[in-house]
Amino acid sequence: MAYAATRELVPLYGLYALLFEDRGLSTGSISLLFVLWSVVAFVTEVPSGAWADTVSRRGLLLCSGALFTATFTIWMLWPTVWGFATGFVLWGVSESLKSGTFEALLYDELAALGAERRYAAVTGYANAGEMVCVFVAILSAAPLFELGGYALVGWLSVAITIANAALVLTLPSAPRVMDADEVDGTRDTLLARYVGALREGTTEVRTDKVVRRAVILAAALLAGLAFDEYFGLLAREGGASIEQVPVLVALTVVGQVIGAATAGRTASMSGRVMGAVVMAGAVLLAVGALAVGALAGGVGGFVAIGLGYGALHNTAVVAEARLQDTMSGRTRATVTSVVGLTSEILSVGVFAGFAVGSTWIPLSGLVVATVLPLLVVGLVAGRWLPTRGCSASS
């Protein structure tokens, strides 16, 4: 899982919102950049998933890595609102090429070994590895910034993304449950195979109720993690210095590491238990944000946020694993990309709410407002989470 982990070892993660703010952008403007990021990602999400069911998945991941490198390079060379916007466009496409593609490659590789039931544990460890790298990256941002400012942080991030792209070549070439060009029982042109994969995957989501509910549930939980982009600004609003911000944000990453790493142990949780965990996570997020906003709980507030984020991260991994078990598997990347699409649509709503609300409401209040819908997600999780071992009807 070195590829998944190294992609997140980018020191600029802990500071890019502050970089934007220090280049003259307001919270509203930064939120609009996040909206652009999400719009690009969801426009390209499902089409890229269909490509992953049609062409080389490793090739798409290599292309994703190249675009990821270009993002931070442009930010360093062109640190203006238009440069940041261009970078987010490339980052959005990069994420869409990776989303669904990596998960499908992983699941099919396990399937080839007869180890599908280990998917939740393996993907949980992969997510935990990513979060450990995020933790290291964020903590390293402060001393790196002291040594060389944004320039050192940014260019080191570029170098790490190049190394990550090179790791794609070490990934296995997993056999698919069913090749995309066999969906209709015939071998045809690349375009025809692509259209067939796109049709097959979206039809499964549209017509199978169990799969559709699993997609919506997983997407809603992922969208509930969307506002971590604002944690740096929240810490600054709470009175933290630029050197303290990465340390506080890193506390939230610790929670995510624990949540992801324990996904294998919680993979068999019932829908009712998941609902309770989701609601508890939402309450912790709200309490933590209010504590930070009141200038009374910088560390304590971020510890609570970290616990809440960890709980939500765990449920998101489990929900996505249940979806993988539930779908037919013929166009796995396409169906998984629908999760990314739905999540991005919901994330746009989150970012738009921050963009509009930031004019009148402090960030802590916006975080509280954002987590309230998670209480509804917790209520429906009991009915929408597929039972373990459930198979699609299609």
HELIX and SHEET records of a PDB file:
HELIX    1   1 ALA A    2  THR A    6  1                                   5    
HELIX    2   2 PRO A   11  GLY A   14  5                                   4    
HELIX    3   3 TYR A   16  ASP A   22  1                                   7    
HELIX    4   4 THR A   27  ALA A   52  1                                  26    
HELIX    5   5 ARG A   57  LEU A   77  1                                  21    
HELIX    6   6 VAL A   81  LYS A   98  1                                  18    
HELIX    7   7 THR A  101  ALA A  112  1                                  12    
HELIX    8   8 GLU A  116  ARG A  118  5                                   3    
HELIX    9   9 TYR A  119  LEU A  167  1                                  49    
HELIX   10  10 VAL A  168  THR A  170  5                                   3    
HELIX   11  11 ALA A  180  GLU A  182  5                                   3    
HELIX   12  12 LEU A  190  THR A  207  1                                  18    
HELIX   13  13 LYS A  209  ALA A  223  1                                  15    
HELIX   14  14 ALA A  226  TYR A  230  5                                   5    
HELIX   15  15 PHE A  231  GLU A  237  1                                   7    
HELIX   16  16 VAL A  245  ALA A  261  1                                  17    
HELIX   17  17 ALA A  263  THR A  266  1                                   4    
HELIX   18  18 GLY A  271  GLY A  293  1                                  23    
HELIX   19  19 GLY A  298  THR A  326  1                                  29    
HELIX   20  20 ARG A  332  GLY A  357  1                                  26    
HELIX   21  21 LEU A  363  TRP A  384  1                                  22    
END                                                                             
